Amino acid sequence: MNPMRHPKRAALVGILFVVIGIVYFGVQAIAGWPVDYAGVTMLILLGVAMAIMAYVLVAGSTSD
């Protein structure tokens, strides 16, 4: 049984990490702290990678 009938919904898993990265950047910028650009970049790219991985796994699973 396919866990998700629509593989595009699986890509939403990665959006969580992208949102966390944007919030992480926003809090630092608004508070006037030095922005950790490496951390923001890694969180956003982790979200992109997670979205692609989830899409591939769900799209490649059997639809029994």
N, C-alpha and C positions, 0 to 999 in steps of 0.2 A: 504494500500500500504506500503510495507516494505521500510523504508528510505534508506537502504543499501542492495544491493543484496548479498554482500559478508560480512558475519559477522566478518571475520578476519580484514577487513579494519577498523572496529570500534575500534579495539585494538590500532590503530595508534593514537587515541585521547590521550592516556596515555603517548605516547612517547614524546610529547611536554614537560610534566613536568619532565621526566627523563633528557631530553636535558637541560632544564633550571637548574636542579640540578647539572649536570656535568659542565655547564658553570659557575655556582655560585662557585663551588669548584675550577675550573681552574683559575678564576680571582683572587680569594683570594690567591691561591698558587703562582701564577706568580707575583703578586704585593708584596708578602712578608708579607701580613697581617696574623693575626692569623686565622686559618681556623675554621669555624663554622660547626663542624661535625654533630651536631644535626640538623641544618637546611638542610644540604646536604642530610642526611639520610631521613628526613621527605619529602623533595621534590621528591626524588627517589621513596620512598614507596607510596607517593600520586600518582605518575605516574603509578605504578604497579596496585594500587587499581582502578584508573580511567579506565585503559585499561581493566581490568577484568569486571568491572561494565558495561562498554559500550558494550563489547562483549556479556555478558549475556542478557542485555536488547534487543539488536538487534537480537540475535539468538532466543530469546523467543517470539519475536513479530510475529504477523501473516503475512503471505506472500500473502495476497489478492491482 
